[in-house]
Structure formats: structure tokens, C-alpha cells
Amino acid sequence: MTHLQPFLAGVWEFLVGDDWRTALGVVLALALSAVLATTTIAAWWIMPPAVIGLLALSIHRATREASRHD
């Protein structure tokens, strides 16, 4: 068990990193893609706008936080 905790902490840090909101957004977009893949609706179009939107929100949050520290 002593080796498992550092490993899981490393996996968590790799996947979530500094912004849990972006990680959650990616998971939600992947889940929506998986749900749509079971229908007749094309699922490929979910990820490009999700990535662009999540990137924009992440940059907005980062610049807002940086301006607070100045």
C-alpha cells in the first residue's frame, strides 16, 4: 500500500494538474462523445469546440489571476 499512494498521487497530478475545471471539462466532453457515439449523431464534432472553449476559459482564468497579483 505504501507504493500505491505515491503512484496514485502522481497519476492524479498528471491528469488534473493545476486546473481541475479543465480536467472536468475534458471528462464531460469525452462522456458526451461516448453517449453520442451510441446514436446516429456524429460524435467527432464534440471535442474540437470543447478543447477551444476549455483553452479559452483556462487562459481567461490565468490572466485574471495574474492581474490580481500585480
Residue pairs with C-beta under 8 A, 6 or more apart in sequence:
15 23
16 23
17 23
19 58
19 61
21 57
21 58
21 61
22 54
22 57
22 58
25 50
25 53
25 54
25 57
26 50
26 54
29 46
29 47
29 50
29 51
29 54
30 47
32 43
32 46
33 43
33 44
33 46
33 47
34 43
36 42
36 43
36 46
37 43
